[in-house]
Amino acid sequence: MALSALQRDPASGGRFASAVPGPCRARPCALGVDEAGRGPVLGPMVYAVCYCPEDKLQELEALGVADSKTLSEAERERRFGLLEAAGDWVGWALQVLPPAHISACMQQRAKYNLNELSHDTATELIQFVLDSGVQVAQVFVDTVGPADKYEAKLRGRFPGLGVTVRPKADALFPAVSAASICAKVARDRAVLHWNFVEDLGDPDRDDGSGYPNDPKTKEWLRRNLEPVFGFPQLVRFSWGTAQALLQRGGVPVQWYGGARGGPGGTGGSSGVPVQWYGGSWGCSGGLFGVQWARGGPG
């Protein structure tokens, strides 16, 4: 099963996909796009596509696909199992974006916001399915940002396809509902099977919903804040909730950077001290294998 690789190493993220059903290589298909985990401060964001022949959409709906937010975890798992069992005519693909990747994108010098990351990920998944030989004819997408602008963007990128972008598309189109279930099941499993590489002793899993306004999640963040190195990799350290906790509970560190004052500078002629706070343990990049989240004055 394709998700077993994700469960073994959820922190690495990557792309996961079912086998392409034979009918999807031969008949016009409808494809739905949705995501799970856009807002939480904990865990990855998962984008999913699900597709089937257009003449099978009623059968897809009959499997009970629905907006994953309206289903219990057990019911999502059951209906994902039905999608897997229909693998001779239903296919899916996922892109799992780890927390460290999301935060690095948010904090790079060139402006790149979460909407752009979402649009690019969805576009890459659609292209992946096309490159896999699926005869995609119609694409249905749950919008991120203004629906009309997103739809025009996708129509420009895929001029040969019918493209429909709508708010709440996961409640309107069966293919998007199915993608919603795939994305949410994958995210839930990634968080459940998260392997903490940090030295946390017995990992504390009582982290609530993962959303930044959840008191239980906030308390988990406080308990797992290391004053110098910040948070475990499960945390999106660029989120406001995490940064506020870093500024209150983190130890300020002075980096003597180059003329531009960035982390990891060689010192240059100015040797300007720059104030930084801890970031996320063990992430790639930065000095000593640590990727720092910019916090206080600088």
N, C-alpha and C positions, 0 to 999 in steps of 0.2 A: 504494500500500500504506500502511495506516494507520501503521505503525511508522516510515516514512521521516521523518515530522514529528518523532518523538521523537529519531531519530538526528541530525537537524539541530540540535536545541537541547535536549539531555538535561537540562541544569541547570534549565530552567524547569518541568519536570514537567508535570502536567496529566492530562487524560483522553483516551484513545485507544480507538477501537472499530471493529470491522468493520461492514459493512452488515448489517442484520437480514435473515436469510433468510426468504423468503415462507412456508414451512411453519411457521416459528416464530411467525408471527402468527396461525396458524389452528389449530394443534394443541397439546395440553398438552406442556409442555417441562420437562426436568430441567436444573437449573443448578448448577454447582459453583463453589466459592469457595476460592482459595488465595493465598498470597503468596510472594515471594522477597525476600531481603535484609533480614530482620528484625534479624539479629544483627551484621552487619558495621559497622565504624567508617568504612568508605568507601562512597560511592555511595548511590543512592536505595533506598527500599523500594518494591516494586511489588505492588499487589494486582490480581488478575485474576479474572474470571468467564468461564466457558465454558458454553454452553447448546446444546441440540438437542432435537428432539421426543423424547418418552419412548420411542416405538416405534423410535427410531434408536440407542438406547444400545448395542445389541450391535454395530452398525456402527461406532460411535465407539470401542468397545473394540478392534474389529478393526483400527483404524488404528495400534494399538500404543501408545496413550497409557499413561503410567506415571508414577510419582513422579519428578519431574525430577531429584532428587538421585541416582537410580540410573542416570542416562543421561549419556553423554559430551556435551560441547558440540556436537559434530558431529551426534550422534544427536538431541539436542533440536531443533536447527535443522531436521533432516530431518523430524521428526514435526510440528513447527510448520508446515512447508511442506505436509504432508498435511492438516492442519486448514484451512489457507488454501484448498487445492484443493477441500475439501469445503464451501466457503462457501455452496453452495446449500441446505445444511441445518444447518450449524454456524456459530454466532456467538460472539463474544467481546468483552470490554471490559476496559480497564486503567485503573487510577489510579496514577500515578507520583508518589511523594512525595519531593521533593529533600532532600538532607541538611540544608540550612539550615532547611527547614520542620520536619523532624523534631526538630532540636535546639531550635528556637524553641518548639515545643509542649512539649518536656520541661522547659523552663526558664521558662515563663510563671508569673506569680504564682499564678494559680488552678491547683491540682494537676490535671495531665492526663497520665497515664502512657501508655506505649507500647501497653498492652492496650486502653485506651480509644480511642486513635488508630486501632488496628487494627479494633476493632469498628465504629467510626463510618465508616471507609473502606469496609468490607465492606457495611455497611447502605446507604451512598450508592450503591454500585455496583449492588446488587440493585434499589434504587428506580429507578436510571437505566435498567436493562434493562426493568423494568415500564413505565416511562413511554415507552419506545421502542416499545411495542406487543407485546412478547414475552409469550406466554401461559404464564407460569411457573406450574407446578403443584407442583414439588418442588425444594427447595433443600438441597444437601449442602455442608457447610462443614468445613474442617480447623480444629480448635479453636485458640483462643488463650485461655489460662486454663482454668478448670474447664468441661468440656464441658456439664454439665447447666445451669449458670447462663447460659452463652452461648446455649444452645438456647432456654431460657425467654425470654431477652431478645429473640431474633429472632422467636420465636412471638408475643410481645406486639406487636412492631413490624409483623409481617406475618401477621395472624390467619387470612387466607384461604389460606395456603400450608402445605404439608407441609415441616417443617424437621427436618433430621438433622444434628447436630454431633457429630463423633467425632475422637479423636486419630488421627493417621496416616490421615486420610480420603483423602489423595492416593494411598494404596495400596489403598483399599477401593472407591472409587466412580469410574467412568470420567470423569464430568464434572469431578470435582475433580482427577483426574490430568491432564486436558486443561488445566484452569486453571493447574495447577502448571507445565506446560510453557510456556504463554503468559507467565506471570509471570517465569519464569527467563530465557527468551529475551529478553524486553524489558529486564530488568535488565542482562544481559550486554551487550546492544547499547548501552545507555545508558552503561555504564562504558567500553566500548571506544571510543565516539565522543565521550567527554567533552571539551568545549571549555574549556580552562583560561583564564579571563579574567584571572588574575593574571600578573604579569610573571615567568614562570619560565624564560625562555629556551627551550631545547629541553625540553619537558615530560618528566619522569621517569615512565615507565609501569611500571617494575619494582616493583609494589606488592603482589605476592603475592596471597593469597586475599581480602584485604580484611577478614579477621576479626581482632579485637583481640589474639588469642593467637598469631597468626602472626608469627614473628620477622622475616620479610621485610617484612610490613606495618608492624611497629613501626619497623624501620629506615627505611622510606620516610617515615613520619611524622616521624622525627627529622631526616631530610635536608631535609624540606620545611616545617619549622617556622620561620616568620619571627618573631623575638623580640618585636616590637611588635604586628604584625597577626595573628599566629597562623598558621592553616592555610588552604590553598586551600579553595574551596567544596565540593570533593569529600568533605571530611572532616566527619563528625558531631562537632562540637566539644563536645557535651554528654556523649559517651561517656567513661567513666572513664579509658581508656588515653590519650585525647587530653588530657584535663584534667590528668592526672599529668605528661605531657610539658610542657604549658604552664606548670605551676607550677615545674618544674625548669629549663626553658629559656627561658621567657618573661620579658619585662621588666615588673616591677610598674609599674602606672600609678595615680596618685592622681587620683580624680575628686572635685571638690568639689560634692557634690549637695545637694539640699534636705533637709528635716527627716527624710525617710524614707531618705535615703542612696542612692537609685537612680541608675543611670547617666543622664546627660543631664539631670539636675536643673538648676534655674535658680539654685541656690545657697541660696535661702531665707534665713531669719534665722540658721540655725545654721551653714551652710557646713561641714558635717561632712565630713572627708576619708574616702573609701572606697577600699580597696585592690582593684584589678582586674587581671586578666591579659588578654592578647590573646585574640581569639576567632577569627572566620573572615573572611577577606578579602572585602571588597566586598559583604557581605550587606546586605539592606535593613534599616533600623531603626538605632537608636543614633546617636551623634554621627558626623559626617563619613562617613555611609554605611557604618559598620562596626557589626556586631552582635557584642557582646562576650560571651564566656563567663565567667561569674563563677568566679573561681579562689580565691585565697588568702584571708587573713583579711579580714573586713569587718564 
